[in-house]
Amino acid sequence: MKFSQQPGHIFARDENGTLLAEVTFPEREGVAVINHTFVDDSLRGQGVAGQLLQAVADTLRREGRKASPTCSYAVHWFATHPEEQDLLV
C-alpha cells in the first residue's frame, strides 16, 4: 500500500479519494503525539496499521524526533517493537 504524508499525518486513499487508513501524530512541545490510527474494515488483518506505525517511526527517526503514543494501537505497537523504543520519551 502506498502512503501519502503531510506534517503529522500519514494516510492512504483509494482512487475515489476515500480514506482507507491513517495515523495522526501532531507535535506538542517538540514531541510527536501518536493519537489516532484508523484502518478501513476492508483492510483489517493485512498489517496495514503496522505499516503505518513503521512509517511514523521511520519519519521520526529520520527527523531526529521523539514520540509519545496515546492511541491504544500505537501503545501496543511500540510495546511489541523493542527496536523502536529509543523513539519514545
N, C-alpha and C positions, 0 to 999 in steps of 0.2 A: 504494500500500500504506500502511495506517495503522500507525504505530509507537506502542508504549507506552514509557513511560520511568520508570525508577527511578534512584536515585543510582548512577552508574557503569554503567548498563545500559540499552540501547535495544534493543527487540525487537518481533517480530510473532508472533502465534499465530493458528492457524486457528480456526474455530468450535468445534472439539473440544478446543481447548487445546494442540494440538501445536505445538511451537516450529518456526517457519518460517525465521526469520532473527534474528540478534542480533549486537551488538557490545558488548564489555565494556571499561570504562575506569576501573578503580579508581584512587583517588587515593593517591599515595605522595609524601610530603614536599611537598605542595602542587601536585603535577603529575599530570594525568590520564594514566595509562599505558594506552594503547590496545593491549591484549594479546590480543584474540581477536575474530575476525569469522567468522560462520557464516551460510551461506545454503543452504537445503534444495535438493537436486538439482532439484526441480520448478520452482524459480525461477531457476536459474542462467542467465546470459546475458541477464537482463532489467534489469540495472542496479541491482538491489536492494542489493548490497554498497556501491555508490557512494552510494546514497540514505542508507544507514546512516551512512557516514562523514561525509556532508554534515550529517546531523542532529547528530552528535557535534561537528563543527566549529561549527555554529550555536549549540549549547548552550554550548560552552566560550567562544565569543566573547561571548555574552550574559552569562555569569557572570564574565568577565574572567579566565579561567583559561588555562593553557598545557598543551601536550600533548607526550608522548613516545611515538611509535608504536613498538611492538616486534613486533607481528604483521606478517607479510610483506605482507598486503594493505594494511594501513594505511600501511606504509612506502611502498609503491608509489603509493597514492592521494595522499599528500601530495607525493610527487615529481612527480606529474603535475598537481597543482593549485597552481601558484605563488601564486595569490591567497590561499591559506590558510597560507603559510609563516610568517607572523608569529605563528601559534599555537604553533609549535614552540620547545622550549627548546634 
